[in-house]
Every structure is written in C-alpha cells, then in structure tokens.
C-alpha cells in the first residue's frame, strides 16, 4: 500500500467507510505526543465518525474536521529541526469492532502507526486548505450577521460584581484591599440565609487580625468582619423562621465586610422595627461582650462600682449604658480628656485621663477600698493593677489585649513587654484574697447558640424599652476602610465605627 492517503482509501474502501481498523499505539520514537490512553481513544473515535460521514469511495480529507493532535512523522523518524526525542507514549491497544466485523486482517503495529500518522497529517493539511475557503452557509438561526443584543439587555443579564474587603497579608492599613467577585444567584445551603448587607461593624479584634494577632482568623486571604446587618434575599432548606425581606443582624466568625454574604440562620437575629441598620451593626459584638462581662461574670448589683477601661470605645460605651440599668452603680471610666464630656453624658461617674494621671491613684482617692468589677481589655501590667484594685469578692474580667497594638504594624517590643508583664496568680492567692480573675472571648462562644441568643434577647428588650442605644461615632464606605481603621487605632472614636458598602455618609 502506498503512502498516498487517497490511494489507500481507494484500495480499501470497506475499511475507510467503517473504521481505520485495528489501531495499535506503541512506544515509538516521535510518532505521537505523550498523552493518556483515553485521549487517543477519543481522537480515533472522531476519525471514525468523520469516515462514516463520507461513506465508501474516494476519501476527501480536506473536508474532514481538524483534529486536536499535531501531525507526527512515520515511526522511527524524528521531527525536522528538532534534536530532542519525544517521550515514549504508553502502549495502548484499541481494536475497532467495525474492523473485526468487516473481516479485514489486522495490520502490523508499525504499519498501523504509520498509517494513522499519515491520516492525521493529511487531515491537518486538508483543514489548512479549507481555512482559506468561505464558510458554508448555515440556517438563519445561526447567522453570525444577526444584530447584537442591545447594550441595556446585556447589562441586565449580567449584574454588577459584588464588592468585598479582603485581608491579603499581615501589616499596615494597606493590607486590607477592596476587591470584587462575580455576582451569582444566591444559593444558601440547608439552614443558611443569604443577605444583602447594609452596614458592618469594625472591632478592635479586626485591627489585631490585620497585624496577625487574632487567633480566630481563618487562613489568608480572608474577608474580615464579625458583625453586620442587612436584608434576607434567599432562604435555604429547613429555615422556617426567616423569609426573604426580613431585616436581620448577624454575628459571624469572619466574612462580614462584603455586599452579600451567606451565613447560618442561627447566627442571625431579627431587628426591632425602630432599629436602623447602623444601630444593628453596632449592637452585637460590643453589647454582648459588655453584658456578659458585667452580668454573667461580674454579677453586677446595686451599689457596685466598676472600672471601665477605654470607656469611649464601642464596648466601653455599651458597658456604661448597661451600668445605668442597675441602681446606684459608680462608674470609673478611662479616656483622653477630650472625650470626658461625652462620657459624662453617657453615664460615667468619674472620667479619668490615663495620659496625665495614674488611674489607680485617682480611684483610691475616691474609693479607698477599690472597685467591685474591673473590665480589662488591655492586658499586660494593667491586669495586675486591676487585680490589686479589687475589693473583697471583687472580680477582674479580661477580654482583650489592646496593649499589643502600638501602631499600624506589629511591634515586637510591645509583644515582648506585654508577655513579660502578663498577670499570674495561684489558686491559693485567690483563696486568701477573696477575689476572682475571669477571661472572656466572644469568638470562642460561636457554638453556644442558646447562650448567646438568650443574651441578645435581653439586649433587644432593653433596646425596645429605651435603656440602651448604640452610639455611632462614624460611618465609612468600603473605599475608606483604611481611614476607618485609623480612626479606631489612633483612639479618636467615641462609640462605634462602621463600614457600609454604599456611598459615604456625613460623620
């Protein structure tokens, strides 16, 4: 049989009209690319289909579809201009049932490989020839000259991308970047809700997370944010107490700084009718923390005295408001002098400027026996000071390590100093002093749904009664997240700092 493909086709029309025959792919030098056996089977199946289409008789290879395999030289030869040898392909034996039924004897392995390579080479050449010819006419339904869809219709078919803030690395303010992802139809899983967020809370834990100091942060890159408020747009299977259109606030481990989010339904809480989205985004983390520190750990009662550090922050303002719900509670609050007027309006009995005054001495002047509860978000040496300020039966509740943050980036000296000055006490010392030391971390209560839900229910009752109301310091758009973080880290805020996906609001 000659090397001409058309001659081969004319000499063996039954073989051409039904199949190539028995194809054996062997480990020959440079004959075929190194591909999986399944890949070769798929390609030869395509050749079989093409041959069946053109039926018996002379084979016009120029009309065959182009195959996704480069031509290979005959067995035993090398590609021109290449000194490298192709890696041997694994031996694959594929026997066509059509060839067996036609009674055509099987060719030798070398001959089959050579014939297959020739067919592929001729098909490639024919496809190149046809590329220069005008395309065949098709039906009107597939006519490429049809007018394009209007621009408005295209825009309606593809909704704008969803924006989100992403922590890309640990360090300064520039590590949180505004990014976008393609919008997709909401598809919450069983027990989940998809929300369109309207406001998100910024917390001190988010500042620590940016510097790599927060132990509950998922692996990077990650969208930060532990709380937010928005509108339900889709409900997953098994959720019966929520519906599309409900206004809810959310407490989540992370991921809240984005326009759209899917969360477990049990971590959402219906908003009171009179509550704004900004108030809802400012409520959960700060007020749950303050409530559980004061009442669950501190056992706050009438006549008690409380030291609130960072009294002008989100948790501090919440704690002062909650202290007002109990009769005759004396509140000592530390903050810079410029914030003292706001603290007095919120209910602080004795504001203390910790920049110019030793707060321990100031408290001892007013209350020589000390205080009943110390709310400690600072850590380090301040925990020891708080412990020594306690009256008998008093409690210090530590719930943060703000002393670790001294600037936009992580400070190793501050880390070492805080660790060196960390407070330590033995059980025997506690027994003799009649004092208690407690620790609170809201992030580790994410599995305590019933406990947290009960606290939220009591807080919402206090809100509806007018006893508490989140104090909003400022609201920042996603584009100005660096300014929002700076506002909190430089301790310029009085109350809660918020982020919103929409345009900037006047602060």
C-alpha positions as CSV (number, residue, x, y, z in Angstrom):
1,X,0.0,0.0,0.0
2,X,1.4,3.4,-1.0
3,X,1.9,6.5,1.2
4,X,-0.9,8.4,-0.5
5,X,-3.9,8.5,1.7
6,X,-6.4,8.7,-1.2
7,X,-4.7,5.7,-2.8
8,X,-5.0,3.9,0.5
9,X,-8.7,4.9,0.7
10,X,-9.4,3.7,-2.8
11,X,-7.6,0.4,-2.3
12,X,-9.5,-0.4,0.9
13,X,-13.0,1.3,0.7
14,X,-14.6,-1.0,3.2
15,X,-12.0,-0.2,5.8
16,X,-12.3,3.6,5.1
17,X,-16.1,3.6,5.2
18,X,-16.4,1.8,8.5
19,X,-13.2,2.5,10.5
20,X,-9.5,2.9,10.4
21,X,-9.2,-0.7,11.5
22,X,-7.2,-2.0,14.3
23,X,-5.1,0.8,15.8
24,X,-2.1,-0.1,17.9
25,X,-0.2,2.8,19.5
26,X,3.2,1.7,20.6
27,X,6.2,3.2,22.3
28,X,7.7,4.6,19.1
29,X,10.1,7.5,18.8
30,X,8.5,10.7,17.8
31,X,5.3,9.2,16.4
32,X,2.7,10.7,18.8
33,X,2.5,13.1,21.7
34,X,2.7,11.7,25.2
35,X,-1.0,11.6,26.1
36,X,-3.3,9.5,28.1
37,X,-4.8,6.3,26.6
38,X,-8.3,7.9,26.9
39,X,-7.1,10.9,24.9
40,X,-6.1,8.7,21.9
41,X,-9.4,6.7,22.1
42,X,-11.4,10.0,21.9
43,X,-9.4,11.2,18.9
44,X,-9.7,8.0,16.9
45,X,-13.4,7.9,17.6
46,X,-13.6,11.4,16.0
47,X,-11.8,10.0,12.9
48,X,-14.3,7.1,12.8
49,X,-17.2,9.5,12.8
50,X,-15.7,11.5,10.0
51,X,-15.0,8.5,7.8
52,X,-18.6,7.2,8.3
53,X,-19.9,10.6,7.3
54,X,-18.3,10.5,3.9
55,X,-19.1,6.8,3.2
56,X,-17.4,4.4,0.8
57,X,-15.4,5.6,-2.1
58,X,-12.6,8.2,-2.5
59,X,-11.9,10.0,0.7
60,X,-11.8,13.8,0.6
61,X,-9.6,14.5,3.6
62,X,-9.8,18.3,3.1
63,X,-13.4,18.2,4.2
64,X,-12.7,16.3,7.5
65,X,-12.7,18.3,10.7
66,X,-9.4,19.5,12.1
67,X,-8.2,17.1,14.8
68,X,-6.7,18.3,18.0
69,X,-3.5,16.4,17.6
70,X,-0.3,17.6,15.8
71,X,0.9,15.5,12.8
72,X,3.6,13.0,13.6
73,X,6.3,11.6,11.3
74,X,6.3,7.9,10.5
75,X,7.7,5.5,13.0
76,X,11.4,5.6,13.6
77,X,11.8,9.2,12.3
78,X,12.4,12.5,14.1
79,X,10.8,15.9,13.7
80,X,12.7,18.1,11.3
81,X,14.8,20.8,13.1
82,X,14.5,19.1,16.5
83,X,17.2,17.2,18.2
84,X,15.1,16.2,21.1
85,X,13.4,12.9,21.2
86,X,9.7,12.8,22.1
87,X,9.0,10.8,25.3
88,X,7.6,7.4,24.6
89,X,3.9,7.1,24.9
90,X,2.4,4.2,26.9
91,X,1.4,1.3,24.8
92,X,-2.3,1.4,24.1
93,X,-4.2,-1.3,22.1
94,X,-7.5,-0.2,20.7
95,X,-9.3,-2.6,18.4
96,X,-12.3,-1.4,16.4
97,X,-15.3,-3.6,16.4
98,X,-16.1,-2.4,12.9
99,X,-12.8,-3.6,11.5
100,X,-13.4,-7.0,13.1
101,X,-16.8,-7.4,11.5
102,X,-15.6,-6.4,8.1
103,X,-13.1,-9.3,8.0
104,X,-10.1,-7.1,7.2
105,X,-7.0,-8.6,8.7
106,X,-5.2,-6.6,11.3
107,X,-2.1,-4.8,10.2
108,X,1.3,-4.9,12.0
109,X,1.9,-2.5,14.8
110,X,4.5,-0.5,12.8
111,X,2.3,-0.2,9.8
112,X,-0.8,0.8,11.8
113,X,1.1,3.6,13.5
114,X,2.5,4.8,10.2
115,X,-1.0,4.7,8.5
116,X,-2.6,6.5,11.5
117,X,0.1,9.2,11.5
118,X,-0.4,9.7,7.7
119,X,-4.1,10.0,8.0
120,X,-3.7,12.7,10.7
121,X,-1.1,14.5,8.7
122,X,-3.4,14.6,5.6
123,X,-6.3,15.7,7.7
124,X,-4.3,18.6,9.1
125,X,-3.3,19.6,5.6
126,X,-6.8,19.5,4.4
127,X,-8.1,21.6,7.3
128,X,-5.5,24.2,6.4
129,X,-6.7,24.3,2.8
130,X,-10.3,24.7,3.9
131,X,-9.4,27.5,6.2
132,X,-8.9,29.8,3.2
133,X,-12.4,28.9,1.7
134,X,-15.5,30.9,2.6
135,X,-17.6,29.2,5.4
136,X,-20.6,27.2,4.3
137,X,-24.0,28.9,4.6
138,X,-26.0,28.0,7.7
139,X,-29.5,28.4,8.7
140,X,-30.8,31.9,9.7
141,X,-30.9,30.9,13.3
142,X,-27.1,30.6,13.4
143,X,-26.4,33.5,11.1
144,X,-23.4,35.5,12.5
145,X,-24.7,38.6,10.9
146,X,-27.7,38.9,13.2
147,X,-27.9,42.2,15.1
148,X,-26.3,42.2,18.5
149,X,-28.4,42.4,21.6
150,X,-28.9,46.0,22.9
151,X,-26.4,47.1,25.5
152,X,-29.1,47.6,28.1
153,X,-30.2,44.0,27.8
154,X,-26.7,42.7,28.1
155,X,-26.2,44.8,31.3
156,X,-29.4,43.5,32.7
157,X,-28.3,39.9,32.0
158,X,-25.0,40.3,33.9
159,X,-25.5,42.1,37.3
160,X,-22.6,44.2,38.6
161,X,-19.9,42.4,40.5
162,X,-20.1,42.3,44.3
163,X,-17.6,44.2,46.3
164,X,-15.8,42.9,49.4
165,X,-12.8,43.9,51.6
166,X,-10.0,41.3,51.7
167,X,-7.2,41.0,54.1
168,X,-4.3,39.9,51.8
169,X,-1.4,39.9,54.4
170,X,-0.4,41.0,57.9
171,X,0.8,44.5,58.4
172,X,-0.4,48.1,57.9
173,X,-3.7,49.6,56.7
174,X,-2.8,48.8,53.1
175,X,-3.2,45.1,53.7
176,X,-7.0,45.4,53.5
177,X,-7.9,45.8,49.9
178,X,-11.2,46.5,48.1
179,X,-11.9,43.7,45.6
180,X,-14.9,42.4,43.7
181,X,-16.2,39.0,42.7
182,X,-18.7,38.0,40.0
183,X,-22.3,38.2,41.1
184,X,-24.2,34.9,41.1
185,X,-27.8,33.9,42.0
186,X,-27.9,33.3,45.8
187,X,-27.9,29.7,46.7
188,X,-27.9,29.2,50.5
189,X,-27.4,25.7,51.7
190,X,-29.6,23.9,54.3
191,X,-30.1,26.0,57.4
192,X,-28.5,29.1,55.8
193,X,-29.5,32.6,54.7
194,X,-28.1,34.9,52.0
195,X,-28.1,38.5,53.0
196,X,-27.6,41.8,51.2
197,X,-25.6,43.7,53.8
198,X,-26.3,47.4,54.6
199,X,-23.8,48.0,57.4
200,X,-20.8,46.2,59.0
201,X,-19.1,46.7,62.4
202,X,-15.4,47.5,62.9
203,X,-14.0,46.0,66.1
204,X,-10.7,46.0,67.9
205,X,-10.3,42.3,67.0
206,X,-10.2,43.3,63.3
207,X,-7.3,45.6,64.0
208,X,-5.5,42.8,65.7
209,X,-6.3,40.4,62.9
210,X,-4.7,42.8,60.4
211,X,-1.5,42.5,62.3
212,X,-1.7,38.7,62.7
213,X,-2.5,38.9,66.4
214,X,-6.0,37.4,66.4
215,X,-6.2,33.6,66.9
216,X,-9.7,33.1,65.5
217,X,-8.8,34.4,62.0
218,X,-9.2,31.9,59.1
219,X,-6.3,31.4,56.7
220,X,-5.4,34.3,54.3
221,X,-6.7,35.8,52.1
222,X,-9.9,36.3,54.0
223,X,-12.7,38.8,54.3
224,X,-12.7,40.2,57.9
225,X,-15.7,41.4,59.9
226,X,-17.6,39.7,62.7
227,X,-20.9,41.5,62.6
228,X,-23.3,43.3,60.2
229,X,-26.9,44.0,59.3
230,X,-28.9,43.6,56.1
231,X,-31.8,42.2,54.3
232,X,-32.5,38.5,53.6
233,X,-32.6,37.8,49.9
234,X,-32.7,34.0,49.9
235,X,-33.6,31.2,52.4
236,X,-32.1,27.7,52.5
237,X,-33.8,24.5,53.0
238,X,-35.1,23.9,56.6
239,X,-35.2,27.5,57.6
240,X,-38.8,28.3,58.7
241,X,-38.3,31.3,61.0
242,X,-36.8,33.6,58.3
243,X,-38.1,34.8,55.0
244,X,-36.9,37.0,52.1
245,X,-37.2,40.7,53.0
246,X,-36.5,40.2,56.8
247,X,-34.1,42.7,58.3
248,X,-31.6,40.9,60.4
249,X,-28.3,41.4,62.2
250,X,-25.6,38.8,62.1
251,X,-22.8,37.6,64.4
252,X,-20.2,35.6,62.5
253,X,-16.6,34.4,62.9
254,X,-15.5,36.5,59.9
255,X,-16.5,37.4,56.4
256,X,-18.9,40.3,57.0
257,X,-17.2,43.1,55.2
258,X,-18.8,42.5,51.8
259,X,-22.0,43.3,50.0
260,X,-23.6,39.9,50.0
261,X,-22.9,37.0,52.4
262,X,-24.3,33.6,53.2
263,X,-24.5,32.6,56.9
264,X,-26.1,30.0,59.2
265,X,-29.6,31.1,60.1
266,X,-29.0,30.5,63.8
267,X,-26.4,33.3,63.8
268,X,-28.9,35.9,62.7
269,X,-31.3,37.9,64.8
270,X,-34.4,39.8,63.7
271,X,-34.1,43.6,64.1
272,X,-36.6,45.6,66.0
273,X,-38.8,47.7,63.8
274,X,-37.4,51.0,65.1
275,X,-33.7,49.9,64.8
276,X,-31.6,51.2,61.9
277,X,-29.1,49.1,60.1
278,X,-26.2,51.2,61.5
279,X,-27.5,50.5,65.1
280,X,-27.9,46.8,64.4
281,X,-24.3,46.6,63.0
282,X,-23.1,48.3,66.2
283,X,-25.0,46.2,68.7
284,X,-24.0,42.6,68.8
285,X,-20.2,42.3,69.5
286,X,-20.0,45.3,71.8
287,X,-23.1,44.8,73.8
288,X,-22.9,41.0,74.1
289,X,-19.3,41.4,75.4
290,X,-20.3,44.2,77.9
291,X,-23.4,42.4,79.1
292,X,-21.7,39.0,79.7
293,X,-18.7,40.6,81.4
294,X,-20.8,42.7,83.7
295,X,-23.7,40.4,84.5
296,X,-22.6,36.8,83.8
297,X,-19.1,37.1,85.2
298,X,-19.3,40.3,87.3
299,X,-22.7,39.7,88.9
300,X,-23.3,43.5,88.8
301,X,-25.7,44.6,91.5
302,X,-27.0,47.9,93.0
303,X,-24.3,49.8,94.9
304,X,-21.4,48.2,93.0
305,X,-18.5,50.2,91.5
306,X,-17.0,49.4,88.1
307,X,-13.8,50.4,86.3
308,X,-14.3,50.6,82.5
309,X,-11.1,50.9,80.5
310,X,-11.3,52.6,77.1
311,X,-14.7,53.9,78.2
312,X,-15.2,55.9,74.9
313,X,-14.9,52.8,72.7
314,X,-17.6,50.5,71.4
315,X,-17.6,48.1,74.4
316,X,-16.9,50.9,76.8
317,X,-19.9,52.9,75.8
318,X,-22.1,49.8,75.8
319,X,-20.9,48.9,79.4
320,X,-21.6,52.4,80.7
321,X,-25.2,52.2,79.3
322,X,-25.7,48.8,80.8
323,X,-24.4,50.0,84.2
324,X,-27.2,52.7,84.1
325,X,-29.8,49.9,84.1
326,X,-28.8,49.0,87.7
327,X,-29.4,51.4,90.5
328,X,-26.6,53.3,92.3
329,X,-23.7,52.0,90.2
330,X,-20.5,54.1,90.3
331,X,-18.5,54.0,87.0
332,X,-14.9,55.0,86.7
333,X,-14.0,55.4,83.0
334,X,-10.6,55.9,81.5
335,X,-10.3,58.0,78.3
336,X,-8.4,61.0,76.9
337,X,-9.5,64.4,78.3
338,X,-11.2,65.5,75.0
339,X,-13.8,62.7,75.5
340,X,-14.7,63.3,79.1
341,X,-17.8,65.4,78.3
342,X,-19.2,62.7,76.1
343,X,-18.5,60.1,78.8
344,X,-20.4,62.1,81.4
345,X,-23.4,62.4,79.1
346,X,-23.3,58.6,78.7
347,X,-23.2,57.9,82.4
348,X,-19.6,57.8,83.6
349,X,-19.4,59.0,87.2
350,X,-15.6,59.7,87.3
351,X,-13.8,60.1,83.9
352,X,-10.0,59.7,84.3
353,X,-7.4,60.9,81.8
354,X,-4.9,58.0,81.7
355,X,-2.4,60.1,79.7
356,X,-1.8,62.5,82.6
357,X,-2.9,60.6,85.7
358,X,-2.3,57.3,87.3
359,X,-5.8,55.8,87.3
360,X,-5.0,53.6,90.3
361,X,-4.2,56.6,92.4
362,X,-7.3,58.5,91.2
363,X,-9.6,55.6,92.1
364,X,-8.0,55.1,95.5
365,X,-8.6,58.8,96.3
366,X,-12.3,58.4,95.6
367,X,-12.8,54.8,96.7
368,X,-10.1,53.7,99.1
369,X,-11.3,50.1,99.1
370,X,-11.2,49.9,95.4
371,X,-13.9,48.6,93.0
372,X,-16.1,45.6,92.6
373,X,-15.6,44.9,88.9
374,X,-12.7,45.7,86.6
375,X,-13.3,45.4,82.8
376,X,-9.9,44.8,81.4
377,X,-9.4,44.9,77.6
378,X,-5.7,46.0,77.9
379,X,-3.8,43.0,79.3
380,X,-0.1,43.0,80.4
381,X,0.6,45.1,83.5
382,X,-2.8,46.6,83.6
383,X,-4.4,43.3,84.5
384,X,-2.2,43.2,87.7
385,X,-3.2,46.8,88.5
386,X,-6.8,45.9,88.1
387,X,-6.5,42.9,90.4
388,X,-4.9,44.9,93.1
389,X,-7.8,47.5,92.9
390,X,-10.4,44.9,93.7
391,X,-12.5,44.9,96.9
392,X,-13.1,41.6,98.7
393,X,-15.4,39.5,96.5
394,X,-14.3,41.6,93.5
395,X,-13.6,40.3,90.0
396,X,-11.3,41.4,87.2
397,X,-12.6,40.2,83.8
398,X,-10.0,40.3,81.0
399,X,-11.4,40.3,77.5
400,X,-8.7,41.7,75.3
401,X,-5.0,42.6,74.7
402,X,-5.1,46.2,73.4
403,X,-1.6,46.8,74.8
404,X,-0.3,44.7,72.0
405,X,-1.2,47.4,69.4
406,X,1.1,50.4,69.5
407,X,1.0,51.4,65.8
408,X,-0.3,50.3,62.4
409,X,2.2,47.4,62.2
410,X,3.1,44.7,64.7
411,X,5.6,45.9,67.3
412,X,7.8,43.1,68.6
413,X,8.9,45.2,71.6
414,X,5.2,45.7,72.6
415,X,4.6,42.0,72.2
416,X,7.6,41.1,74.4
417,X,6.7,43.7,77.1
418,X,3.1,42.6,77.3
419,X,4.1,39.0,77.6
420,X,6.7,39.7,80.2
421,X,4.2,41.7,82.3
422,X,1.3,39.3,82.0
423,X,-0.5,38.7,85.2
424,X,-0.2,35.4,87.1
425,X,-1.8,34.3,90.3
426,X,-2.1,31.0,92.1
427,X,-5.3,29.4,93.4
428,X,-4.1,29.8,96.9
429,X,-3.6,33.5,96.5
430,X,-7.1,33.8,95.1
431,X,-8.5,31.9,98.1
432,X,-6.8,34.1,100.6
433,X,-7.7,37.4,98.7
434,X,-11.4,36.5,98.2
435,X,-11.0,37.8,94.6
436,X,-11.7,36.3,91.2
437,X,-10.0,36.5,87.8
438,X,-12.1,35.7,84.7
439,X,-11.5,35.6,81.0
440,X,-14.0,36.3,78.2
441,X,-13.6,35.7,74.4
442,X,-16.8,36.0,72.4
443,X,-15.1,34.3,69.4
444,X,-15.0,31.0,71.3
445,X,-18.7,31.1,72.0
446,X,-19.7,30.7,68.4
447,X,-21.0,27.2,69.1
448,X,-23.0,28.3,72.2
449,X,-26.1,29.3,70.2
450,X,-28.6,29.1,73.0
451,X,-26.4,31.0,75.5
452,X,-25.7,33.9,73.0
453,X,-29.3,34.0,71.7
454,X,-30.5,34.5,75.3
455,X,-28.2,37.4,75.8
456,X,-29.3,39.0,72.5
457,X,-33.0,38.6,73.5
458,X,-32.3,40.5,76.8
459,X,-30.4,43.2,74.9
460,X,-33.2,43.7,72.4
461,X,-35.7,44.0,75.3
462,X,-33.5,46.8,76.8
463,X,-33.3,48.5,73.4
464,X,-37.1,48.4,72.9
465,X,-37.5,49.8,76.4
466,X,-35.2,52.7,75.6
467,X,-32.5,51.8,78.1
468,X,-29.7,51.2,75.6
469,X,-28.9,52.7,72.2
470,X,-25.7,52.2,70.2
471,X,-23.7,55.3,69.9
472,X,-22.3,55.7,66.4
473,X,-19.0,57.5,66.1
474,X,-18.6,57.4,62.3
475,X,-19.7,55.6,59.1
476,X,-17.2,54.9,56.3
477,X,-17.6,53.5,52.8
478,X,-15.6,50.4,51.9
479,X,-13.2,52.6,49.8
480,X,-12.1,54.3,53.0
481,X,-11.6,51.3,55.2
482,X,-8.0,52.5,56.0
483,X,-9.4,55.7,57.4
484,X,-11.9,53.8,59.4
485,X,-9.2,51.6,61.0
486,X,-7.0,54.6,61.6
487,X,-9.9,56.3,63.4
488,X,-10.1,53.4,65.9
489,X,-6.5,52.5,66.2
490,X,-5.5,56.1,67.0
491,X,-8.3,56.2,69.6
492,X,-10.1,59.1,68.0
493,X,-13.5,57.5,68.1
494,X,-16.3,58.0,70.7
495,X,-18.6,55.0,70.1
496,X,-18.8,52.6,67.2
497,X,-17.0,52.8,63.9
498,X,-19.0,51.3,61.0
499,X,-18.4,50.4,57.3
500,X,-21.0,50.5,54.6
501,X,-21.0,49.1,51.1
502,X,-22.7,52.2,49.8
503,X,-21.7,55.9,49.5
504,X,-20.0,57.8,52.2
505,X,-22.2,59.4,54.9
506,X,-21.6,62.6,56.7
507,X,-19.8,61.9,60.1
